């Protein structure tokens, strides 16, 4: 199964078992962390509206995800020292040159304290992390590699 299936299974288990049943050796702290994680995942599953995202670009301009007008928006979360990020960033640039219907937002999350809210909201635990958002601001793919971007942005 892919990560999306795993997330739906996790959410189902939390909603129907972990949050309701009295489970031996499950402390209240652990239960609340499990429920908290499920609540985060519910907001970023495929098909749901992307959470609000406000970032400041390199020129100091505020970018609001919901103000962007593009057929597809790629959110690319990365850290500059990450080798796979460097490779995927290069591939993303090539995709952008080929496809005028794709707008990429590159988000350097190396300042973990500064981007804590964003990484929590989008459940970023490793880099690179890629989300694809459609024109209606719905999440259509996530957790993919840069090579897969065009697969998910080709109209079927």
C-alpha positions in Angstrom: 0.0 0.0 0.0 1.1 3.6 -0.5 1.3 6.3 2.2 -2.2 7.5 1.5 -3.7 4.1 2.2 -1.7 3.9 5.4 -3.0 7.3 6.5 -6.6 6.3 5.9 -6.1 3.1 7.9 -4.4 5.1 10.7 -7.2 7.6 10.8 -9.8 4.8 10.8 -8.1 3.0 13.7 -7.8 6.1 15.7 -11.4 7.2 15.2 -12.9 3.8 15.8 -10.6 2.2 18.4 -7.8 4.2 20.0 -9.9 7.3 20.8 -12.8 5.3 22.1 -11.7 2.1 23.7 -10.1 1.5 27.0 -6.8 -0.1 25.9 -4.4 -1.7 28.3 -1.0 0.1 28.5 -2.2 3.1 26.5 -1.5 6.1 28.6 -3.6 9.3 28.2 -0.5 11.1 26.9 0.0 8.5 24.2 -3.7 8.4 23.4 -3.8 12.2 23.0 -0.6 12.2 20.7 -2.2 9.5 18.5 -5.4 11.4 18.2 -3.5 14.7 17.6 -1.6 13.0 14.7 -4.8 11.6 13.2 -6.4 15.1 13.4 -3.4 16.5 11.4 -3.6 13.7 8.8 -7.3 14.3 8.3 -6.6 17.8 7.1 -4.0 16.8 4.5 -5.4 13.6 3.0 -5.7 13.4 -0.8 -8.8 15.1 -2.0 -9.0 17.6 0.9 -8.4 21.3 0.6 -4.8 22.3 1.2 -4.3 24.0 4.6 -3.7 27.8 4.4 -0.1 28.5 3.6 1.6 32.0 4.0 5.3 32.2 3.3 7.7 35.0 2.6 9.7 34.6 -0.6 13.4 35.5 -1.1 12.4 39.1 -2.0 10.4 39.6 1.1 7.0 39.3 -0.6 4.2 37.4 1.2 2.9 34.4 -0.8 -0.6 33.1 0.0 -1.3 29.6 -1.5 -4.9 30.6 -2.0 -3.9 33.7 -4.1 -1.9 31.7 -6.6 -3.6 31.1 -10.0 -2.2 28.0 -11.6 -3.6 24.7 -12.9 -1.2 23.0 -10.5 0.9 24.2 -7.5 3.8 22.1 -6.3 4.8 22.7 -2.7 8.4 21.6 -2.4 9.6 21.4 1.2 13.4 21.0 1.4 16.6 21.6 3.3 19.6 23.0 1.3 22.1 20.4 2.6 19.8 17.4 1.7 21.3 15.6 -1.4 18.0 14.2 -2.5 16.5 17.7 -2.2 19.2 19.1 -4.5 18.5 16.5 -7.1 14.7 16.9 -6.8 15.0 20.7 -6.9 16.8 20.4 -10.2 14.2 18.0 -11.6 11.4 20.4 -10.4 13.1 23.2 -12.3 13.1 21.2 -15.5 9.4 20.3 -15.0 8.6 24.0 -14.6 10.4 24.9 -17.8 8.4 22.3 -19.7 5.1 22.9 -18.1 3.6 26.4 -17.9 0.6 25.1 -16.0 2.7 24.2 -13.0 3.8 26.7 -10.4 6.3 25.5 -7.8 6.7 27.0 -4.3 10.1 26.0 -2.8 10.0 26.2 1.0 13.4 25.9 2.8 12.5 24.5 6.2 16.0 24.3 7.6 15.0 27.0 10.2 12.9 24.5 12.1 11.6 27.0 14.7 10.6 29.5 12.1 8.7 26.9 10.0 7.4 24.8 12.9 3.7 25.7 12.2 4.0 24.9 8.5 5.9 21.6 9.1 3.3 20.6 11.7 0.3 21.6 9.5 1.7 19.7 6.5 3.1 16.8 8.6 6.7 17.3 7.3 9.0 14.9 9.0 11.6 14.4 6.3 12.8 16.2 3.2 12.2 16.5 0.4 8.5 16.5 0.7 6.3 17.3 -2.3 2.6 18.1 -2.4 0.6 18.8 -5.6 -2.4 21.1 -5.3 -4.9 21.5 -8.1 -6.6 24.7 -9.3 -9.3 24.3 -6.7 -6.6 24.1 -4.0 -7.3 20.4 -3.3 -4.4 18.1 -2.5 -4.0 15.6 -5.4 -0.7 14.0 -4.5 1.9 14.1 -1.7 4.9 12.1 -0.6 6.0 11.7 -4.2 9.4 12.1 -5.9 10.1 14.9 -8.3 10.0 12.4 -11.2 6.4 11.7 -10.5 5.1 15.3 -10.6 4.2 15.1 -14.3 2.4 11.8 -13.9 0.1 13.4 -11.3 -0.4 16.6 -13.3 -1.3 15.0 -16.6 -5.1 15.3 -17.2 -6.6 11.9 -17.6 
